[in-house]
Amino acid sequence: MPHTVESATAYVIAALEAKGTATREDFDIPGIVSTTHSITQTWDFRAVDRRRFWGIAATFLRA
């Protein structure tokens, strides 16, 4: 399966909602996707260091 903005978005949503403590509405999903792609230059977010991914996601938590 090719890695695209859509697959990256689906990955982000699944990762955020995996533990059941947050939902996609709690985060700026497009912001996470755009920033992660900009920093890593890949749409394959599975290849992104987990600490880096969660650090980026944390900056897009809606208050």
Backbone bond lengths (Angstrom), bond angles and torsions (degrees), N, CA, C in turn:
res aa  C-N    CA-C-N  psi(-1)  N-CA   C-N-CA  omega(-1)  CA-C   N-CA-C  phi
1 M - - - 1.443 - - 1.533 109.16 -
2 P 1.314 116.59 129.24 1.464 118.46 178.95 1.530 110.90 -70.76
3 H 1.296 115.06 148.53 1.458 120.46 179.30 1.521 108.26 -91.98
4 T 1.330 115.28 124.30 1.454 122.52 -174.94 1.520 108.89 -134.22
5 V 1.315 115.49 174.83 1.459 119.52 175.27 1.530 110.07 -59.42
6 E 1.323 117.01 -34.20 1.463 120.35 179.42 1.529 111.46 -68.33
7 S 1.332 116.96 -42.45 1.472 118.83 179.22 1.530 110.31 -68.92
8 A 1.326 116.90 -35.67 1.465 120.33 176.82 1.524 110.79 -65.01
9 T 1.326 116.80 -41.65 1.462 121.35 178.21 1.521 110.87 -62.72
10 A 1.319 116.57 -44.29 1.468 120.80 178.35 1.528 110.53 -61.96
11 Y 1.325 117.03 -39.78 1.466 120.93 178.07 1.526 110.67 -61.74
12 V 1.330 116.57 -46.58 1.466 120.86 -178.88 1.521 110.42 -60.28
13 I 1.308 117.65 -47.42 1.468 121.18 -179.46 1.527 110.33 -61.01
14 A 1.322 116.76 -45.81 1.467 120.41 -179.74 1.529 110.93 -62.63
15 A 1.326 117.36 -42.60 1.462 120.64 -179.88 1.522 111.46 -64.10
16 L 1.329 116.43 -43.00 1.461 120.10 -178.34 1.521 112.65 -67.51
17 E 1.319 116.28 -34.91 1.464 120.59 -175.80 1.525 113.34 -94.61
18 A 1.323 118.11 -2.96 1.464 122.13 -173.13 1.522 113.98 -59.22
19 K 1.306 118.13 -38.02 1.467 120.06 -176.49 1.513 112.72 -91.24
20 G 1.315 117.42 -5.88 1.459 120.58 177.87 1.517 114.76 78.11
21 T 1.323 117.53 7.66 1.460 119.81 -178.90 1.521 112.86 -97.46
22 A 1.325 117.27 -10.67 1.459 121.63 179.86 1.523 109.06 -143.39
23 T 1.312 115.37 160.67 1.461 121.00 175.19 1.517 108.73 -125.99
24 R 1.297 115.53 168.80 1.468 120.80 179.69 1.522 111.88 -59.50
25 E 1.329 117.01 -26.99 1.460 120.26 179.96 1.531 112.37 -70.57
26 D 1.324 117.05 -16.30 1.459 121.68 179.80 1.534 112.97 -80.26
27 F 1.331 117.07 -10.46 1.461 122.14 -173.99 1.527 111.31 -132.52
28 D 1.318 115.31 156.97 1.463 122.28 171.77 1.535 106.43 -87.87
29 I 1.322 116.03 90.46 1.470 121.79 -175.68 1.530 111.80 -59.85
30 P 1.356 118.82 -49.82 1.470 117.95 179.00 1.529 112.73 -58.38
31 G 1.323 117.32 -34.82 1.454 120.68 177.30 1.517 112.37 -64.42
32 I 1.331 116.28 -43.64 1.465 120.84 178.18 1.527 110.35 -62.44
33 V 1.328 116.32 -46.27 1.468 121.14 -178.08 1.529 110.34 -62.90
34 S 1.316 116.82 -48.12 1.460 121.35 -177.89 1.531 111.73 -62.94
35 T 1.314 116.77 -46.81 1.460 120.80 -178.18 1.521 111.67 -67.34
36 T 1.329 116.84 -43.86 1.464 119.98 179.25 1.521 110.26 -60.92
37 H 1.322 116.57 -44.77 1.472 119.76 178.88 1.520 111.23 -64.12
38 S 1.306 116.95 -42.36 1.464 121.11 -179.76 1.530 111.50 -60.74
39 I 1.314 116.65 -41.50 1.466 121.23 -178.27 1.526 111.91 -75.62
40 T 1.326 117.01 -41.05 1.463 120.40 -172.39 1.529 114.17 -97.06
41 Q 1.328 117.26 -17.95 1.468 122.15 -179.03 1.528 112.71 60.04
42 T 1.331 116.36 33.21 1.464 121.00 175.80 1.520 109.26 -145.77
43 W 1.327 114.89 150.50 1.464 120.01 172.67 1.521 109.92 -94.89
44 D 1.337 117.96 -6.69 1.464 121.98 178.06 1.528 108.48 -84.73
45 F 1.321 115.45 82.90 1.460 120.43 -175.74 1.520 112.63 -69.15
46 R 1.328 118.15 -13.94 1.464 120.12 174.76 1.521 110.57 -65.61
47 A 1.325 116.81 -23.80 1.464 121.62 -178.85 1.533 112.38 -86.07
48 V 1.315 117.18 -6.45 1.468 121.66 -177.69 1.528 109.78 -80.18
49 D 1.316 116.12 136.61 1.459 121.27 176.19 1.532 109.20 -52.85
50 R 1.310 116.46 130.19 1.470 121.72 -176.12 1.524 112.63 -59.36
51 R 1.313 117.61 -41.12 1.476 120.17 179.09 1.516 110.61 -64.01
52 R 1.314 116.42 -40.51 1.465 119.87 177.90 1.524 109.94 -63.47
53 F 1.328 116.76 -47.12 1.466 120.63 -179.57 1.525 110.74 -57.23
54 W 1.331 117.78 -49.51 1.464 120.66 -177.33 1.520 111.86 -69.18
55 G 1.321 117.14 -30.07 1.460 119.98 174.46 1.517 111.59 -64.63
56 I 1.330 115.81 -42.21 1.470 120.57 176.90 1.520 109.41 -65.49
57 A 1.322 117.09 -48.59 1.466 121.03 -178.21 1.526 111.26 -57.16
58 A 1.315 116.56 -40.73 1.476 120.57 -178.55 1.517 112.13 -60.33
59 T 1.329 116.88 -31.54 1.467 119.50 -179.47 1.526 111.97 -73.93
60 F 1.320 117.09 -13.30 1.460 121.43 -179.02 1.526 113.48 -109.38
61 L 1.322 115.86 17.84 1.468 121.16 175.27 1.519 108.43 -71.37
62 R 1.306 115.59 127.76 1.464 119.90 178.91 1.511 109.30 -81.00
63 A 1.313 115.33 134.75 1.479 120.34 -179.33 1.506 111.16 -85.36
